[in-house]
């Protein structure tokens, strides 16, 4: 599994974790993002694009909080975006009581 797919999988599972596990995941994610910022910025950009993190929101937060580690801000945005996706997915779940012949 490549890094991008691993991050996406980790983010999808994030909502099911305990508070302590979430903190650990966030720290690991921040550490990895820091690594990408220094060593493979293009890969980081690809991940942000693939997960659909708002470029405008990222720029705004980086300017608003210049003393905060950029990796922490990016990790928070990745987590926030995945939680938004999870909520949207939940809101569109279909009722499993629909007979198979009536499903699309």
PATI-664208 format. One record per residue (C-alpha): residue number from 1; z, y, x. Coordinates in steps of 0.2 Angstrom, whole numbers, plus 5000, padded with zeros to 4 digits. Each point is the difference from the previous one (the first is absolute). Layout:
# PATI-664208
+------+------+------+------+
! resi !   c3 !   c2 !   c1 !
+------+------+------+------+
!  NUM !    Z !    Y !    X !
...
+------+------+------+------+
This chain:
# PATI-664208
+------+------+------+------+
! resi !   c3 !   c2 !   c1 !
+------+------+------+------+
!    1 ! 5000 ! 5000 ! 5000 !
!    2 ! 4995 ! 5017 ! 5007 !
!    3 ! 5012 ! 5015 ! 5002 !
!    4 ! 4993 ! 5009 ! 4985 !
!    5 ! 5002 ! 4985 ! 4988 !
!    6 ! 5017 ! 4996 ! 5007 !
!    7 ! 5006 ! 5018 ! 4996 !
!    8 ! 4992 ! 4999 ! 4983 !
!    9 ! 5009 ! 4984 ! 4996 !
!   10 ! 5016 ! 5007 ! 5006 !
!   11 ! 4999 ! 5015 ! 4989 !
!   12 ! 4996 ! 4990 ! 4985 !
!   13 ! 5016 ! 4990 ! 5002 !
!   14 ! 5010 ! 5015 ! 5004 !
!   15 ! 5006 ! 5003 ! 4982 !
!   16 ! 5007 ! 4982 ! 5000 !
!   17 ! 5012 ! 5003 ! 5015 !
!   18 ! 5018 ! 5005 ! 5001 !
!   19 ! 5005 ! 5018 ! 5005 !
!   20 ! 5004 ! 4993 ! 5018 !
!   21 ! 4984 ! 4990 ! 5001 !
!   22 ! 4990 ! 5016 ! 4995 !
!   23 ! 5008 ! 5010 ! 5013 !
!   24 ! 4996 ! 4987 ! 5013 !
!   25 ! 4982 ! 4999 ! 4994 !
!   26 ! 4999 ! 5019 ! 5001 !
!   27 ! 5007 ! 5000 ! 5018 !
!   28 ! 4987 ! 4987 ! 5005 !
!   29 ! 4986 ! 5009 ! 4991 !
!   30 ! 5005 ! 5016 ! 5009 !
!   31 ! 5000 ! 4992 ! 5017 !
!   32 ! 4983 ! 4992 ! 4997 !
!   33 ! 4993 ! 5017 ! 4994 !
!   34 ! 5007 ! 5008 ! 5015 !
!   35 ! 4991 ! 4987 ! 5011 !
!   36 ! 4984 ! 5004 ! 4991 !
!   37 ! 5002 ! 5019 ! 5002 !
!   38 ! 5001 ! 4998 ! 5018 !
!   39 ! 4988 ! 4985 ! 5004 !
!   40 ! 4988 ! 4998 ! 4985 !
!   41 ! 4999 ! 5015 ! 4989 !
!   42 ! 4983 ! 4994 ! 4993 !
!   43 ! 5009 ! 4984 ! 4993 !
!   44 ! 5013 ! 5011 ! 4992 !
!   45 ! 4987 ! 5011 ! 4992 !
!   46 ! 4992 ! 4984 ! 4993 !
!   47 ! 5016 ! 4994 ! 4993 !
!   48 ! 5004 ! 5016 ! 4992 !
!   49 ! 4983 ! 5001 ! 4992 !
!   50 ! 5001 ! 4982 ! 4994 !
!   51 ! 5017 ! 5002 ! 4992 !
!   52 ! 4993 ! 5017 ! 4993 !
!   53 ! 5014 ! 5011 ! 5007 !
!   54 ! 4996 ! 5018 ! 4995 !
!   55 ! 4994 ! 5010 ! 5016 !
!   56 ! 5005 ! 5016 ! 4992 !
!   57 ! 5018 ! 4994 ! 4996 !
!   58 ! 5001 ! 4993 ! 5018 !
!   59 ! 4995 ! 5017 ! 5008 !
!   60 ! 5012 ! 5009 ! 4988 !
!   61 ! 5015 ! 4990 ! 5004 !
!   62 ! 4996 ! 5000 ! 5019 !
!   63 ! 4999 ! 5019 ! 4999 !
!   64 ! 5016 ! 5002 ! 4989 !
!   65 ! 5011 ! 4988 ! 5011 !
!   66 ! 4994 ! 5003 ! 5018 !
!   67 ! 5017 ! 4993 ! 5007 !
!   68 ! 4998 ! 4984 ! 4990 !
!   69 ! 4992 ! 4985 ! 5009 !
!   70 ! 4982 ! 4999 ! 4994 !
!   71 ! 5001 ! 4981 ! 5000 !
!   72 ! 5015 ! 5001 ! 4987 !
!   73 ! 4990 ! 5012 ! 4989 !
!   74 ! 4985 ! 4989 ! 5001 !
!   75 ! 5010 ! 4984 ! 4996 !
!   76 ! 5008 ! 5009 ! 4985 !
!   77 ! 4983 ! 5005 ! 4994 !
!   78 ! 4993 ! 4982 ! 5002 !
!   79 ! 5015 ! 4993 ! 4990 !
!   80 ! 4999 ! 5014 ! 4987 !
!   81 ! 4981 ! 4996 ! 4997 !
!   82 ! 5003 ! 4981 ! 4999 !
!   83 ! 5014 ! 5003 ! 4987 !
!   84 ! 4988 ! 5011 ! 4990 !
!   85 ! 4987 ! 4986 ! 5000 !
!   86 ! 5013 ! 4987 ! 4995 !
!   87 ! 5005 ! 5011 ! 4985 !
!   88 ! 4982 ! 5003 ! 4995 !
!   89 ! 4997 ! 4981 ! 5001 !
!   90 ! 5015 ! 4996 ! 4989 !
!   91 ! 4994 ! 5013 ! 4987 !
!   92 ! 4983 ! 4991 ! 4998 !
!   93 ! 5007 ! 4982 ! 4999 !
!   94 ! 4993 ! 4991 ! 4985 !
!   95 ! 5010 ! 4990 ! 4988 !
!   96 ! 5000 ! 4982 ! 5004 !
!   97 ! 5001 ! 4995 ! 4982 !
!   98 ! 4981 ! 5004 ! 4997 !
!   99 ! 4990 ! 4984 ! 4997 !
!  100 ! 4988 ! 4995 ! 5014 !
!  101 ! 4985 ! 5002 ! 4989 !
!  102 ! 5004 ! 5018 ! 4996 !
!  103 ! 5003 ! 5005 ! 5018 !
!  104 ! 4986 ! 5008 ! 5009 !
+------+------+------+------+
